[in-house]
Amino acid sequence: MTAFAYSPASTATPASTTTRPGTAVRVECPAKTNLTLEVGEPVAAWGGRHRLDTIYCAVGIYDTVTVTQKEPGTGFSLDISGAYLGDLAFDKADMRRNHAVMALFALAEAAGKSTDVAISLEKRIPVGAGLGGGSSDAAGTLLALNRLWNLDWAVERLQPIAATLGADMPFCLSGGLARGTGYGERIERISTSHPGVNASQLGMMVVGAYNAQLSTPEVYRTFDVVGTNAGEANHLQKAAVALHPRSGEAIAAALDAGASSAFVSGSGPSVVACVPDERTSAAVCRAWQAARCVDRLFETSAPVTPIVSEC
């Protein structure tokens, strides 16, 4: 378990009178994958980020974000738990740069609220895996604070705040299915009948994850060199597999086991196998375990949405 606490200067804004210390809100925030990911040219005005056209899909692997109102002037705190924390477990990790904490400060500034809030993250989404765990935590924090502070802001009002924190964070506020353009931050919610959605990719999935992480900037730098393979729906897949060959082995094993499709999730290294039924799901699990081409696996489904509740 990793914990971090910070007490602000005496100029902190008093907590809203509409909330009580001890009031808490919990959000089950899902992972995301990219059913398609078309990568265009880098754009200088976007800090060198690439132009994207993607179909986002929220996947039923959940982190739990809980926010609790603290006494005025006590500052924020962050507690992280989970079996596989990756870089988040390092003592050198600056928790002030954690996506959930950044979301707290961003919404507090926009709403004129105090940051006297305790954040608890229970991590299940693999870290540095191309599954959007950090983005999901930030989105979950925004949704939780929106309820905790009785703001009642629409998702459309929260999305510009989320976009300042990361490209896929606006999508993670609503989950489900969406088309992302720009550098991924421009969100158009879509249905399962959208022409860009392959129905065979929805429903049951098996997700293979790794103890290793991939750096998204490194994957993009590699993409700029190696390009993409013709016919691959995820343009980053060739680069991710070049950096992490076991992902390619998992894709091949899943297809051989009967998966309707298999692909690297986002910038990798996680692999998503879409399966038509429980029998095929079990076959993919057996194939991955026998070949030892993944370190962990999750049988789940998609699309899903965040779940907000008071506790």
Helices and strands as residue ranges (DSSP letters): E 2-5, E 24-42, G 44-46, E 50-69, E 77-81, G 86-89, G 95-97, H 99-111, E 117-122, H 133-148, H 155-163, H 169-174, E 177-181, E 186-189, G 199-201, E 203-209, H 216-226, H 237-243, H 245-256, E 261-264, E 271-274, H 278-291, E 296-302, E 307-310
